[in-house]
Amino acid sequence: MNLIKFLYLRSKSLLLFATIASLISGISGAALVAAIGQAVGDTGVSVSLALMFFGACVLHLASKACSEISLLHLVQNAIFELRTTLCRKLLATPLKKLQSLGKDGLYVILTRDVDTFMNAFQLLPLAFGNVVIILVCMGYMAWLSWQLFVMFALCLIVSVVSYGVAERRPLMQLRKIREQMEILYEHFRSLIEGSKELQLNSSRGTMFIEGVITPGARNFKDLVIKSLSTYTWVQNVGTSIFYLVIGALLFVIPLAMPQPSGVLITVTLILLYLIRPIIELMNVLPVLRQAAIALTKIEQLNDSLPPAEPRRLGLDPFANEGPLRLELRGVCHHYTAATEDSQFMIGPLDLTIDESEIVFIVGGNGSGKTTLAMLLLGLYEAEQGVLKLNGVSVNDANRHEYRQYFSAVFADFHLFEQLLTSEREDLSARGSAYIELLQMSHKVKLVDGKFSTIDLSTGQRKRLALVSSYIEDRPLYLFDEWAADQDPAFKRVFYTELLPELKARGKTVIVITHDDSYFGFADRIIRLEDGHLKDVAVQDSTSPLAARQEAA
């Protein structure tokens, strides 16, 4: 899909208005040249010619501004639609699919490619207006002298074909620049996320900068220089050829095909007038080429994502008058363990979790606990078996509604500055109470529905993520190693106060944990071994009384 087609599909009427305004702008611009050429050839001052000139000036100004503003609205609306559509599609994409796409590629598309596309769109009104001016002026030249028009048109065709041949190599290099940019983003992300490790070992840090980032950045620099240098040569040679064409029309063509002096003067003025729009158009072409490459990447991502279905309003398919019940029946799923290269299968799993139950899930690293959590949350789809909530099987048609029953804090959580919840009268009071309970009130406040700061340590940020999940007030909660980054005091608050408080409110809580000293606060402990679930009896040493004594 090219840029004009992209715009056409967004707003036909606005594009038509911009086109008509550009045509009027081009015609009025050509009228200016005609008036100047006629005035130069006349010996006296013509009132009608003066009125024509100043009228054309006003018309050219108004039509050019209308065209550019119309295209500005059109392109910015198109960019807005493109960004929001991609974001909605990404949000609707299954987690497995997102993970396979890779973070770096997605970051480049959503930031650099969309920005490149937007920058090209900002230049598109200029390019579009210049094309119209060139076409109208050429039409006026043909009306003045078809012989000179044919000669100029032949030179223009040769120049365009030559330009197309000359830009093949820099165009190929532009595509390589886009691929190298993705590699650079990956290196930069590694530098930022791994800065602690690199600072601890100066030789590793030096090797990463000199052996990884520097070669990639140098390759990117060389590709940009080679590509844009070729475009620079082509543009400057084209400008020089344009002056040669003017010289030929003035000094060579009249020898073979004599022309009236007034025609030669007007044609020369037309050509001089066309120098600026032609040069501007040539300068825009590399940017438009980059935008076309970016648009290709954006469309590839757009086509690979499922459609963002509108939120369905209606009855809750899992509504139940009785107590809540979550079930796994024969659920199987393949996953890659964190410490292995091969795939393992988790399951078949059979599990029932009832309302107001606190369930701890334990197991060794790579045993599939996080995969089980994703299955329970509906973020991974079961390859075999069935997941049920209140006796209703979860499928593609109701998976969205199923997920709305959960609130979770993941091990690799992301903390949003905004609370992102519907307005509630007690929102600020409840959030502030939880912040106070987690001893964060001296650092963070709730202001206008968002945290005053999230520039905190990992443990502190995880506490705020817990506050966000509490405020969501969902029937089921899942916490994946929440206490792993917490001080002993906050672990105690989590297990001895917050979990019992959730249970007292009728919430069902699933906790992935290694904190065996708090096992007594669970109603049930389930161990994941070799892809299968096993109930673990709570021993006397970890009875609720013993656990409370040890926690104290």
C-alpha positions, 0 to 999 in steps of 0.5 A: 500500500502506497502513501496516497492509497493509505490516505485515500482509504482514511478520508476520501472527501478530505483528500478530494478537497486537498487535491482540488485546493492544490490544483487551484494553487498550481493554476494560480501559481502558473498564472503568476508566472504568465502575468510576470512574463507578459508584464516583462514583454509589455512596454506599458503598465496594464491595470487588468494584468496587475489585477490578474497578478494580485488576484492570483497571489491571493488565490494562490495563498488561500488555496495553498494554505487550504490544501496544506491544512487539509492534508495536515488534518488528514495525515494526523488523523491517519497517524492517530488511527494507525497508532490506536489501532495497533495498540488495540490489536496488540492488547487483543493479541494472545500473550504467546503471539506477543512473546514470539514477535519480540520486544525489540521489533515491537518497540521499533515499529511503535516508536521509530517506524511510526515516527518516520511515517509521521515525519514523512506525512508532515512533508507530504503536503509540500510534496503534493503541492509541488507536484501539482505546481510542476504539472500545471506549469508544464501544461502552461508551457505546452500551451505556449510552445509544444516544441519546447514542452516536448524537449523539456518533457523528454529531458524530464522523463530521462531524468526521472528514469535515471533517478529511478536507476540511480536510487536502487542502491541507496534504497536497498541500503535504506532497507538495511538501515531499518534492519540495523536499527532493530539490532541497535535497539536490542543492544541499547536495551541490553546496555540499560537493563544490564548496566549493573552487571557491566559496571561490576566488571569493567572489562565486560563493560568495555567489551560490550561497548567496543565489541557489540555496540560500537560495530553495530553503531558504526555499521548503521552510520556507514549505511546512512552515509552511503545511502544519503550521500548517493541521494545527495549526488543524485539531487545535485546532479539533477539540479545541474541538469535542470540548469543545462536544460534552461541553457539548451532551451535558451541558446540551442533550441532556438537555432533549430526551432526559432521561438518568439522572444516573449515565449522564450522569456516566459518559458525561462521564467517558468523553468526558474519558477520550477527550480524550487518545487523540483528541488524540494520534491527531490529532497522529500523523496528519500524521506518518503522512501523511508516512510514506505519501508516503515509502512511496510513493517507496520502493515506486516505487524498489522496483518499478523495481529488478530482484529481488535474486537469491540468490547461485548456488552451483555450478560456475564457468561460466568455469573453464578448465584452460588459460590465461585469455583475454578476448575482445571480438567485434563489441562495440558500445555507445552512450555520451555523451562527456564533452565532447559532448551527442550520443551516439556509438557505440563499436565494433564492437570486436574485442580479445583479451587473454591471461593475464599480459598487461599492456595499456595503453589510451590515447586522448583525453578523451571517446574512450570509454576508461571506457566500454570499461572498463565493458564489459570489467568487465561493468558495461555490457552490449554492445548488439551483439556478444559478450564472452567469457571462456575461450571462454564468452559472457557473458550475464545468467545468468553475468554475476555470475560473470564480474565475480568475475574482476576487481578494479578501481580506477576514476578516480572510485573509492570507498574502503571503510574495511573490506577486505571480503574473506574471512578469510585468514591472511596478510591483515594481512601482505600488506596491511601489505606493500603499505602499506609499499611505497606509503609509507603505513605512517606514516599507516595501519595494518590493524586488525581487517580495516580501515584505521585511517583513510581521512581522507587526500588523494585520491592517498593514498586511491587508494593504499589502494584499490590495496591493497584490489584487490591483496588481492582477488587476482583473475585480472584487474585494471583500473586507470583513470588510477590514476597521475593523482593520484600523485607521480612517485615513486609513479608509478614504483613503480606502473609499474616494481614493482607491474605487473611483480609482478602479471604475475609472479603470472600476473595479467592487467592492463588500464591506462587511462593517459596516462603515455607515459613508461611505455609500455615497461612494457606488453606491448601498447598499444591506442589508442581513436580514433573508437570503434575500437581500434588497436594501437600499436607500441612505439617505440624511445624507449619501449622497456622499456629506455628507459622504465626509464631515463627512470623512473629 
